[in-house]
Amino acid sequence: MKSTLYITFASIILFSSFTPKEESKTIINSIHKTQKIIDRDSIIIYSKQFLGTPYLYAGNSPKKGFDCSGFVNYVFQHFDISVPRSSREYKNLGTAKSSEDFKVGDVLVFYGYKNKTVVGHVGIICEANGMQSKFIHASSGKAGSVTISDLNSEHYSKRFYKCVDVLTQ
């Protein structure tokens, strides 16, 4: 796989020296989407533009508002990555990661407030540091909007279920 990437990037560099810059960008973007090479930091940069967008139950647009899964779905959809639209659907998605393996762009999955067996919240890691990570999410709580929270806060650490990598599924 690495050798294919090196050959691909070498071809891009060689080819780009003979084509206009905009055409080169299009070729590179096309290759990235085809090979599912996603820059995790790009996901966070994109998601942060929605900070402050109001929370709206069942919301999935920046114009009206987001709920937690609508926000996560909207962000990943921008990168042509399919993720569940409902937080409950994350319960059986992927394999749980060890906290030392958390990465920016991974999805954190939480139980709901009342029922500790039903998944009720999701967010995207924006600063990876194990159980000290920070995540961006649409919160129905105090913030009432897309915000960044600490995983190690009592509110979220008690409800934490798992972390999954949706980029390598």
C-alpha positions in Angstrom: 0.0 0.0 0.0 2.8 2.4 0.9 4.6 1.8 -2.4 1.4 2.5 -4.3 1.0 5.8 -2.4 4.6 6.8 -3.1 4.2 6.0 -6.8 0.9 7.9 -6.9 2.3 11.0 -5.2 5.4 10.8 -7.4 3.1 10.8 -10.4 1.2 13.7 -9.0 4.3 15.7 -8.5 5.6 14.9 -11.9 2.3 15.4 -13.6 1.6 18.7 -11.7 4.7 20.3 -13.1 3.1 20.1 -16.5 -0.5 21.1 -15.6 -2.0 24.3 -14.3 -2.3 24.5 -10.5 -6.1 24.2 -10.3 -6.1 21.1 -12.5 -3.4 19.6 -10.2 -5.6 20.3 -7.1 -8.5 18.5 -8.8 -6.4 15.5 -9.6 -5.0 15.3 -6.0 -8.5 15.7 -4.5 -9.8 13.0 -6.8 -7.0 10.6 -5.7 -7.5 11.4 -2.1 -11.2 10.5 -2.3 -10.6 7.4 -4.3 -8.0 6.1 -1.8 -9.9 7.4 1.3 -6.8 9.4 2.4 -8.4 11.8 4.8 -6.4 14.3 6.8 -7.8 14.1 10.3 -7.0 17.7 11.0 -9.1 18.8 8.1 -12.1 17.1 9.7 -11.6 19.2 12.8 -10.9 22.4 10.9 -14.1 21.9 9.0 -16.2 21.0 12.1 -15.0 24.0 14.1 -16.6 26.4 11.6 -19.9 25.2 13.2 -19.0 26.2 16.8 -22.0 28.0 18.2 -24.5 26.6 15.8 -27.7 26.0 17.9 -28.7 22.6 19.2 -31.9 21.3 17.5 -33.4 17.9 18.2 -33.2 15.8 15.0 -31.4 18.7 13.4 -28.8 18.1 10.7 -28.0 21.4 9.0 -26.0 24.4 10.0 -28.9 26.7 8.9 -31.4 25.3 11.4 -29.2 23.5 13.9 -27.8 20.1 14.8 -28.4 17.3 17.2 -25.3 15.3 18.2 -25.6 12.6 15.5 -26.8 15.1 12.9 -23.6 17.1 13.5 -21.3 14.1 13.3 -23.1 12.8 10.2 -22.9 16.3 8.5 -19.2 16.7 9.1 -18.2 13.2 7.9 -20.6 13.4 4.9 -18.6 16.4 3.7 -15.6 14.1 3.4 -17.7 11.3 1.7 -17.6 9.1 4.8 -20.7 7.3 5.7 -21.6 7.2 9.4 -24.9 6.5 11.2 -27.5 9.3 11.5 -28.7 8.1 14.8 -26.5 8.0 18.0 -28.1 4.6 18.9 -26.6 3.1 15.7 -23.1 3.6 17.0 -23.5 1.0 19.7 -22.5 -1.8 17.5 -20.3 0.2 15.1 -16.6 -0.7 14.8 -14.3 -2.0 17.5 -13.7 0.0 20.7 -10.2 1.6 20.8 -8.0 1.7 23.9 -7.7 5.2 25.2 -4.0 5.4 24.3 -5.0 4.8 20.7 -7.5 7.7 20.5 -6.9 9.9 17.4 -8.2 13.2 16.2 -11.3 12.5 14.1 -12.3 9.4 16.0 -15.9 9.3 17.3 -16.7 9.2 21.0 -19.8 7.3 21.9 -21.7 7.9 25.2 -24.7 6.4 27.0 -27.7 8.5 27.5 -28.5 10.4 30.7 -31.2 8.2 32.1 -30.7 4.8 30.5 -27.1 3.6 30.9 -27.6 0.8 28.4 -28.7 3.0 25.4 -26.3 5.1 23.4 -27.5 8.7 23.5 -24.6 10.9 22.5 -21.7 11.2 20.1 -18.9 13.6 19.3 -15.6 13.9 17.4 -12.2 14.0 19.1 -10.6 17.3 18.3 -7.6 17.0 20.7 -6.5 13.4 21.3 -5.0 12.6 24.7 -6.6 9.4 25.9 -9.2 10.0 28.5 -8.0 13.6 28.7 -9.2 14.2 25.1 -11.4 17.1 24.0 -14.3 16.6 21.6 -16.5 18.7 19.4 -20.2 17.9 19.5 -23.7 19.4 19.4 -24.7 19.7 23.0 -28.3 19.9 24.3 -26.9 20.9 27.7 -25.8 24.3 29.0 -24.0 25.2 25.8 -27.1 24.4 23.7 -25.0 24.5 20.6 -22.0 23.0 18.9 -19.2 23.2 21.4 -15.9 21.6 22.6 -15.9 19.6 25.8 -13.5 17.7 28.0 -13.9 13.9 28.0 -12.6 13.8 31.5 -15.3 16.0 32.9 -17.5 14.1 35.4 -20.5 14.6 33.1 -19.0 12.8 30.1 -16.5 10.4 31.8 -19.4 8.7 33.6 -21.3 8.2 30.4 -18.4 7.2 28.2 -19.1 3.9 26.2 -16.4 3.7 23.6 -14.3 5.4 20.9 -14.4 4.2 17.3 -12.3 5.0 14.2 -14.8 5.7 11.4 -12.1 6.6 8.9 -10.7 3.1 8.6 -13.9 1.1 8.7 
